[in-house]
Amino acid sequence: MSRYHARITGKDQAALADLVTKHKVTVARHTIEKVHGGYRVDAHATNAQIKALEADGYQVERLEDAEAQGKVRQAETRAQLAAPHALDALSVAAGTGYLDVAQIEAALAAASAAPNDAFTKLIKLPHPTWEKRTCHALKIGKGSAAGRPGIYLLGGVHAREWGSPDILIHFVQLLANAYTTHKPIKIGSRTFKAADIKHVIESKDLYVFPQANPDGRHYSMSTESMWRKNRRPAPAGHSKPQCCGVDINRNYNFLWNFPQYFDPESPIANSTDPCDYEVYIGPAAESEPETKNAVWMFDTYPNIRYFVDLHSYSEDILYNWGDDENQSGHPDMNFQNVAYDGKRGIANDKAYREYIATADKKIAVDLAHEMRDAIKASRGRVYKTEQSMSLYPTAGTSDDYAFSRHIVDAKKAKVFSYTIEWGSPDNPTPFHPPYPEMKQIIDEVTSGLLAFCIAAK
Ligand SMILES: [Zn+2]
């Protein structure tokens, strides 16, 4: 079934809310703009959805056929794999196409071998995926002094967002090479000094888990490029192909059972329907092996105090919270308080807003600005720094789960948490742009992550 990249304009915010709740369209939550005639959002929709939207009074600007163009991206990736040097170098900087599932794993293993073995360690995640793949992460850090802050970088959660694992592999390759050669890293107009890189590796622990959903990535790269979820088999009695899979980034244990917690009128971008193409939350919180692996990292490495989850697209750096707008005046108005069940997830109201302490918000925003400035220094793209909540709230996401851990259990570390949505909505196939553009994105996000690791205390 063809899915089109499109810009959709609704006459008001209520019409935009209906895009998700009524029309089940895939929207890029943070691309909403006020335009002549209403509000416009970047989106992906099937032919049937576009026809229904037009009949309902929406203006739809149809862009490329995402599945047809996705087949072109798939062919480019296969051509890159067939090149003679493909599995030898594994260098993202030298590459001409996206790394596939096996290459990501091979690059991680290579990054843990000599001469990097003095400061890296390969971590085997305990939960095999539905298709029996084993995932790995990489710990980077030399020394073991108490109080070292941990920084956790996650990628590849959403299958079609092909660039995130490549970004993290590039980040690892660049950082390890700079450390072993005592050289600075220069990206655009920004220079990361050799002394700063040495300090990161010798006084902090980095945990890089680049490919959290390999089953989904393989399916998106080989079959259906727009696939987002994992590959959990469809429940009995659900035979349509889209009834496979769970959205890992709606499966975390944060307000997971959203019908209980949210206002029935909230345009929350979550679904309890296994056949939802995008945002099925799964049969239980943390039901999926991919989610369990991502959580296992937090539990196993309790010094993790910073977390970045890479996604695409819209050129955004998002900080907590995603369930409702932030407030700092009423600590009792929070996600654990049952008195507010049924009231969450409405934008621009006062019935419920999520609590974040003023000091925490300042740290969250300051670090987001560090990333934004370093991204801009690469080639001038300006990522917006903003709260994750938009017209479309979320529940069960990694960033809110990570920051909620210390509130639910005071013995756990406070984890400042971000989602980066890399890449412009102006790119064709913005979830997996043509690789020459992706390489520029890889550079700019790597720059942001380096600045983040240096600034995180
Ligand atoms: Zn995503």
Boltz pocket constraint, residues with backbone or C-beta under 6 A from the ligand:
constraints:
  - pocket:
      binder: B
      contacts: [[A, 158], [A, 161], [A, 310], [A, 311], [A, 312]]
      max_distance: 6.0
